[in-house]
Amino acid sequence: MKVPVFIKYSRLEDNCYYDKLEGIICGDFKDYVDVDDVRFDHTDLEDIMNEYMDDIADILMMDKRLLDELLKKLNKNNSIR
C-alpha cells in the first residue's frame, strides 16, 4: 500500500550538509508522520484484513465489547438481506 506523504523541504535540508569533495550529502530522514487523515480504499482494507485476520480475530475474542459491536453489525446486515 502506498500513500502520498508531504515533507517540507526545510525538514530534509536540516539533515544535509555540504562536502567540498562529494557535494551535498544527506542522511536518512527519520521522523513520525501524522496519519489522522488517511483514507483506505476497499482493496486496501481487504488486503489489511487478509494479512491481519488472525490478529483481528484474537482482539475481538479478547474484548467482549468489540465482539458485541461486530455481532450487532453482522446481525443488522443479515436482517437487511
Summary of the structure (lengths in Angstrom):
residues: 81
radius of gyration: 22.1
end to end distance: 32.4
largest distance: 72.1
contacts: 122
relative contact order: 0.09
helix: 53%
strand: 10%
